Amino acid sequence: MALPLVSCIIPSSKKKSHLTAAIQNFLSQDYANCELIVLIDDIADTEIIEINQPLITFYRCSLLNDISQRRDFACEKAMGTIIVHWDADAWRAKDWITKQVQFLLGTAGDICSLQTINCYNDTDGAMTTINIATDQVPLLLYTPNLSYLKSLWDKYPFQETQDQLSDYFVLPEGSKLIIHNYSLGFISLKQL
């Protein structure tokens, strides 16, 4: 059986070092059928664009100021049937994409998210843990760790449904959520 194409999206990055690390993190993944879509501003360092990888496509998007617009633009450009958020301010284990595909396809889910988020503070080197409350209404999911079917995004694009939440995603009613605890596979580089 052929592996589905997975589209990873980086909607923005304020730090060149984070963006470079996120691209290297993507290139180290063990999943073979994936692409990376990177949105950058005009002020971004042009050295990043010179990365010559057929799996990576860069788009300049300085006119898209809102994070929901940027995510929608990246999803529109995505060729894959699965979208994986690849925000630059996070680290992922080399099997992160593989695990996300397994979680979604193995359970017939629409969207998957971590229950527990590890957050690294680069100021003091401390690691904190945040648990996502899965009983709240509406259910807010931390966007940098999300993976979902592109068909879910087709029905519920960010601009129309997310009410300008930058770090959280409101779970669409009727969608099948898969909560997993592969927390060793994801570390947020910003505090929640």
Summary of the structure (lengths in Angstrom):
residues: 192
radius of gyration: 15.6
end to end distance: 38.9
largest distance: 46.3
contacts: 588
relative contact order: 0.20
helix: 29%
strand: 28%
